[in-house]
């Protein structure tokens, strides 16, 4: 209960009912009346939080109203979770309130805060650390931890301040380690500072940890190529699978496969027969870059150059020229 609400009780006990009513109206009525319509509409998915903020007169007024609304008793302010989602469209002025809400006792408020944090854009940098802590709150029985993970990914490059927390989690228990690896994988180049620790994780005996660590290395971009090359033939299947993945996976996988050299050629030849055009194209490019050491791929490349998919014929012809040294 807020200080103003405590005054209401004290005055009421003293018997001054009129003063109590005036205090209640001054503290409760403005946010309740003004927010009722927009919050109801947001909770029922009839309008988006951004439209609700506009209807309230802009971000500064919305933040002020939400702050007051959150201080009210739940019985008179039942839509606190929806109220917090408005903060995601309020910019820098909402950051302190979002950080506070991420640690609120109410699970709906935590969920709303985690959702809002992912919509802050550049100023999301200022909530990234708190958001990472929420993502690793495995004791949270609600959806807040899951929403926090999604929001970290949604922040993209603005989630960079959270990377040290993810690196720290790589040395924690299995659940924390796998959570961190999956987040780093989805964050991609933003998490490139984690590469040394990812290389260590990729050498752990646990197969799931190793698989996720290698996948994360591939997604962090070309900076991880030397480490992947150092792992040798054991990562070739992962690298080939990533040829058909989103950026920057192919840009990482091709130079890594070339760096591994002859040991990657047998798997690359098999990849030429896959039904995935992106994987085939990546394999052709890698074989061409390997050069003379990939001469065993010549028959397969000749078939593609002669009668393969028209989008691959030119690439295959170029690869053959490079392998033959022309």
Buried (B, 14 or more C-beta within 10 A) or exposed (E): EBEBBEBBEEBBEEEEEEBBEEBBEEBBEBBBEBBEEBBBBBBEEEBBBBBBBBBBEEBBEBBBBBBBBBBBEEEEBBBBBBBBBBBBBBBEBBBEBBBBBBBBEBBBBBBBBBBBBBBBBEBBBBBBBBBBBBBBBEEBEBBBBBBBBBBBBBBBEBBBBBBEBBBBBBEEEEEBBBBBBBBBBBBBBBBBBBBEBBBEBBEEEEEEBBEBBBBBBBBBBBBBBEBBBEBEEEBBBBBBBBBBBEEBBBBBBBBBBBBBBEEBBEBBBEBBEBEEEEBBBBBBBBBBBBBEBBBBBBEBBBEBBEEBEEEBBEBBBBBBEBBEEE
